Amino acid sequence: MINIQNFDILTYLTDKNIETVFDGKNVSSGWVGVQCPFCNDPSFHLGINLQSKLISCWRCSAKGSVIRFIASVENCSFSKAKDIVSRYRNLGYIHFEEETDRVERVELPKAASKKFPGGPMKYLGQRGFDPDFLIQKYDLSYCGLVGDYKFRILIPIYFKNKLVTFTTRDTTNQATLPYKHLSKEKSVMPIKSVLYNMDNAIDKAILVEGVFDAWRLGDGAVASFGTEVTDEQKLLLKSFSRLFIMFDSDATDRAYELSYQLAPLIHEVFVVEMKEGDPCNLSNEEVLAIRKDLVS
């Protein structure tokens, strides 16, 4: 008896050259959209739930299990479709939390401003960055002296050129939480459902833990906001043909563990070990060498 939840639908769709979408008006979180084989579908109205493997077409109301979908695509019997499912077992099972209501637009704090006083400018400089370059390149703001995000740099997070959420970084080094994220309820996409700087990465990418690591390495570096990579983030990483995982030196074991999880989903996955420290502490010469070898 097959375990349909272990069916790797993403690898199957890729092998069959079936075009997929993961966002848009017809696709909810935890679903992948394809053209419906049961109706004359001009778009991506058939959704496949990545956890339950149930299907549902917004256009013709076709429903059932993914076995029905495979039988239609392959023009085969249900028995043959079950055999296909068994061949794609245990190859990257993805689990998603149930979708909750999201806002359509992210509201920035009223205090957020493009005017940076000396304190936060000095903070960025002391961390080895050109503050003016960062502010312009990454659309940073400063949250001022009042409010929930006071004394913090606001770091917007974009996905497909749309602002979906943001995080903030304390510049005083006195806050209990160095980073403070926008809540899920106020985000278009929760912070752990996206990858920072993904719009500036094409085909090959370096996965790092934090935004400062991504800033240091530049275009091609994406951040997962920690070493725990969610299933939604893994799904986004699948869009790269070559991925280099470069976590902090104290998280090398976690990097290798993640590489094993991603190997069925990505053509090439490598771990780049840091001998000490974090990627954000690399020298300009080290960054140039890494970029030449990895993403250039």
C-alpha positions as CSV (number, residue, x, y, z in Angstrom):
1,M,0.0,0.0,0.0
2,I,1.4,3.4,-1.0
3,N,1.8,6.4,1.3
4,I,0.6,9.2,-0.9
5,Q,1.8,11.9,1.5
6,N,5.4,10.8,0.7
7,F,4.8,11.3,-3.0
8,D,7.3,14.0,-4.2
9,I,4.9,15.9,-6.5
10,L,7.5,18.6,-7.2
11,T,10.0,16.2,-8.7
12,Y,7.3,14.5,-10.7
13,L,6.1,17.8,-12.2
14,T,9.6,18.8,-13.0
15,D,10.3,15.5,-14.7
16,K,7.2,15.9,-16.8
17,N,8.0,19.5,-17.8
18,I,4.7,20.6,-16.3
19,E,4.8,24.4,-15.7
20,T,4.0,25.3,-12.1
21,V,3.2,28.5,-10.1
22,F,3.5,28.9,-6.3
23,D,1.7,32.3,-5.8
24,G,-0.9,34.5,-7.4
25,K,-4.7,34.9,-7.2
26,N,-5.4,31.2,-7.7
27,V,-2.7,29.7,-5.5
28,S,-2.8,29.6,-1.7
29,S,0.1,28.9,0.6
30,G,0.9,25.2,0.7
31,W,-0.4,24.5,-2.8
32,V,1.2,24.4,-6.3
33,G,-0.8,25.5,-9.3
34,V,-0.8,23.8,-12.7
35,Q,-3.0,23.9,-15.8
36,C,-6.0,21.6,-15.2
37,P,-6.0,18.5,-17.5
38,F,-9.8,18.1,-16.9
39,C,-10.9,21.3,-18.6
40,N,-9.6,23.7,-21.3
41,D,-7.6,25.6,-18.7
42,P,-5.9,28.7,-20.0
43,S,-4.1,29.5,-16.7
44,F,-3.2,27.6,-13.5
45,H,-6.5,26.8,-12.0
46,L,-5.8,23.4,-10.7
47,G,-4.2,23.4,-7.2
48,I,-2.4,20.4,-5.7
49,N,-2.0,20.5,-1.9
50,L,1.6,19.7,-1.1
51,Q,0.7,18.0,2.2
52,S,-2.5,16.1,1.5
53,K,-1.9,15.6,-2.2
54,L,-5.5,16.5,-2.9
55,I,-6.4,18.4,-6.1
56,S,-9.0,21.1,-6.7
57,C,-9.7,23.1,-9.9
58,W,-11.1,26.6,-9.4
59,R,-12.5,26.5,-13.0
60,C,-14.2,23.1,-13.5
61,S,-14.4,22.0,-9.8
62,A,-12.5,18.8,-10.4
63,K,-11.5,17.2,-7.1
64,G,-9.9,14.1,-5.8
65,S,-6.4,12.8,-5.1
66,V,-3.2,13.4,-7.1
67,I,-3.6,9.8,-8.5
68,R,-6.5,11.1,-10.5
69,F,-4.4,13.9,-11.8
70,I,-1.5,11.5,-12.8
71,A,-3.9,9.1,-14.5
72,S,-5.2,12.0,-16.7
73,V,-1.7,13.4,-17.4
74,E,-0.3,10.0,-18.3
75,N,-3.5,8.8,-19.9
76,C,-3.2,5.6,-17.9
77,S,-5.2,3.5,-15.4
78,F,-5.4,4.4,-11.7
79,S,-3.3,1.3,-11.0
80,K,-0.5,2.6,-13.2
81,A,-0.8,6.0,-11.6
82,K,-0.3,4.4,-8.2
83,D,2.9,2.7,-9.5
84,I,4.2,6.2,-10.6
85,V,3.5,7.6,-7.1
86,S,5.5,4.7,-5.6
87,R,8.5,5.5,-7.8
88,Y,8.6,9.1,-6.5
89,R,8.3,8.3,-2.8
90,N,10.5,10.0,-0.1
91,L,12.0,12.6,-2.3
92,G,11.3,15.8,-0.5
93,Y,8.1,15.7,1.3
94,I,6.9,19.3,2.0
95,H,4.7,20.2,4.9
96,F,2.9,23.5,5.2
97,E,0.9,25.1,8.0
98,E,-2.7,26.0,7.1
99,E,-3.2,29.3,5.4
100,T,-4.4,32.2,7.5
101,D,-5.8,35.5,6.4
102,R,-3.1,38.0,5.2
103,V,-3.1,41.7,4.6
104,E,-2.8,42.8,1.0
105,R,-0.3,45.6,1.7
106,V,2.4,46.1,4.3
107,E,2.2,49.3,6.3
108,L,5.5,50.8,7.4
109,P,5.7,52.5,10.9
110,K,4.9,56.2,10.8
111,A,8.2,57.0,12.3
112,A,10.2,55.3,9.5
113,S,12.3,57.8,7.6
114,K,15.1,57.8,5.0
115,K,16.9,60.3,7.2
116,F,19.6,58.5,9.2
117,P,21.1,60.3,12.1
118,G,24.7,59.8,13.2
119,G,24.1,56.9,15.5
120,P,22.7,54.3,13.1
121,M,25.2,55.5,10.4
122,K,28.0,54.9,12.8
123,Y,26.6,51.5,13.7
124,L,26.6,50.4,10.0
125,G,30.1,51.8,9.5
126,Q,31.5,50.0,12.6
127,R,30.2,46.7,11.1
128,G,32.3,47.4,8.0
129,F,29.6,48.6,5.6
130,D,29.2,51.8,3.5
131,P,26.0,53.2,5.1
132,D,25.0,55.3,2.1
133,F,25.4,52.3,-0.2
134,L,23.3,50.0,2.0
135,I,20.5,52.6,2.5
136,Q,20.1,53.1,-1.3
137,K,20.7,49.5,-2.4
138,Y,18.4,47.8,0.1
139,D,15.9,50.6,0.6
140,L,16.6,50.9,4.4
141,S,14.8,53.3,6.7
142,Y,15.4,54.4,10.3
143,C,12.6,54.2,12.9
144,G,13.5,57.2,15.0
145,L,13.3,57.7,18.8
146,V,9.7,56.6,19.5
147,G,7.3,53.7,18.7
148,D,7.6,49.9,18.7
149,Y,10.7,50.0,16.5
150,K,12.6,52.9,18.1
151,F,16.4,53.0,17.5
152,R,16.1,50.4,14.8
153,I,17.0,50.2,11.2
154,L,14.0,48.9,9.1
155,I,14.9,46.3,6.5
156,P,12.2,45.8,3.9
157,I,11.8,42.3,2.5
158,Y,10.6,42.0,-1.1
159,F,9.4,39.1,-3.1
160,K,9.0,39.5,-6.9
161,N,9.5,43.2,-6.3
162,K,6.6,43.5,-3.9
163,L,7.1,44.5,-0.2
164,V,5.8,41.4,1.7
165,T,7.1,42.0,5.2
166,F,10.0,43.6,7.1
167,T,12.4,43.1,9.9
168,T,14.3,45.7,12.1
169,R,17.7,45.7,13.7
170,D,18.5,47.5,17.0
171,T,21.4,49.9,16.6
172,T,22.1,50.4,20.3
173,N,23.1,46.8,21.2
174,Q,20.9,47.2,24.3
175,A,17.7,45.6,23.2
176,T,16.7,42.2,24.4
177,L,15.8,41.2,20.8
178,P,18.4,42.4,18.3
179,Y,16.0,41.7,15.5
180,K,12.3,42.5,15.6
181,H,10.1,41.2,12.8
182,L,6.7,42.4,11.5
183,S,4.0,40.0,12.8
184,K,2.5,37.4,10.5
185,E,-0.9,39.0,10.7
186,K,0.5,42.3,9.3
187,S,2.6,40.7,6.6
188,V,1.7,39.8,3.1
189,M,4.0,36.8,3.6
190,P,5.4,35.8,6.9
191,I,9.2,36.3,7.2
192,K,9.9,32.6,7.4
193,S,8.0,32.0,4.1
194,V,10.4,34.1,2.1
195,L,14.1,34.5,1.5
196,Y,15.8,37.8,1.9
197,N,17.4,39.3,-1.2
198,M,15.9,36.6,-3.5
199,D,15.0,39.1,-6.2
200,N,18.8,39.7,-6.6
201,A,19.7,36.0,-7.1
202,I,19.3,34.2,-10.4
203,D,20.0,30.5,-11.1
204,K,22.9,30.2,-8.5
205,A,22.7,31.4,-4.9
206,I,24.6,31.4,-1.6
207,L,22.3,30.7,1.4
208,V,23.3,32.5,4.6
209,E,21.6,33.0,7.9
210,G,21.1,36.7,8.2
211,V,20.7,40.0,6.3
212,F,24.1,41.3,7.2
213,D,25.6,38.1,5.7
214,A,23.7,38.7,2.6
215,W,24.8,42.4,2.4
216,R,28.4,41.3,2.8
217,L,28.2,38.8,-0.1
218,G,25.9,40.9,-2.3
219,D,23.8,39.9,-5.2
220,G,23.3,36.1,-5.3
221,A,23.2,35.8,-1.6
222,V,19.9,35.0,0.1
223,A,19.1,34.8,3.8
224,S,16.8,32.4,5.6
225,F,16.7,34.3,8.9
226,G,18.4,31.6,10.9
227,T,19.5,28.0,10.4
228,E,16.0,26.6,10.6
229,V,14.8,26.6,7.0
230,T,11.0,26.2,6.6
231,D,9.3,24.1,4.0
232,E,8.2,27.3,2.2
233,Q,11.8,28.5,2.0
234,K,12.9,25.1,0.7
235,L,10.4,25.4,-2.0
236,L,11.8,28.8,-3.0
237,L,15.3,27.4,-3.0
238,K,14.2,24.8,-5.5
239,S,14.2,27.5,-8.2
240,F,18.1,27.6,-8.1
241,S,20.0,25.1,-10.1
242,R,23.1,25.4,-7.8
243,L,23.0,26.3,-4.1
244,F,25.9,26.9,-1.7
245,I,25.0,26.8,2.0
246,M,27.3,29.1,4.0
247,F,26.1,29.3,7.6
248,D,28.1,30.6,10.5
249,S,31.1,28.6,11.7
250,D,29.1,27.2,14.7
251,A,26.3,25.9,12.4
252,T,28.3,23.7,10.0
253,D,26.5,20.5,11.1
254,R,23.2,22.2,10.5
255,A,24.4,23.2,7.0
256,Y,25.2,19.6,6.1
257,E,21.9,18.4,7.5
258,L,20.0,20.9,5.3
259,S,22.1,20.0,2.2
260,Y,20.9,16.4,2.5
261,Q,17.3,17.6,2.7
262,L,17.6,19.8,-0.3
263,A,19.6,17.4,-2.5
264,P,16.5,15.7,-4.0
265,L,15.1,19.2,-4.9
266,I,18.1,21.0,-6.3
267,H,20.4,19.9,-9.0
268,E,23.6,20.8,-7.1
269,V,24.0,21.6,-3.4
270,F,27.3,22.4,-1.7
271,V,28.3,23.4,1.9
272,V,30.9,26.1,2.2
273,E,32.5,25.8,5.7
274,M,33.4,28.9,7.6
275,K,36.6,28.3,9.6
276,E,35.5,30.9,12.2
277,G,33.0,33.7,12.6
278,D,30.2,34.7,10.3
279,P,30.0,35.5,6.5
280,C,29.4,39.2,7.5
281,N,32.9,39.3,9.0
282,L,34.6,38.4,5.7
283,S,37.1,40.8,4.2
284,N,36.5,42.4,0.8
285,E,39.3,40.2,-0.6
286,E,37.6,37.0,0.8
287,V,34.2,38.1,-0.6
288,L,35.7,38.7,-4.1
289,A,37.3,35.3,-4.0
290,I,34.0,33.6,-2.9
291,R,32.0,35.4,-5.5
292,K,34.4,34.5,-8.3
293,D,34.3,30.8,-7.4
294,L,30.6,30.5,-6.6
295,V,28.2,33.0,-8.2
296,S,30.1,34.8,-10.9
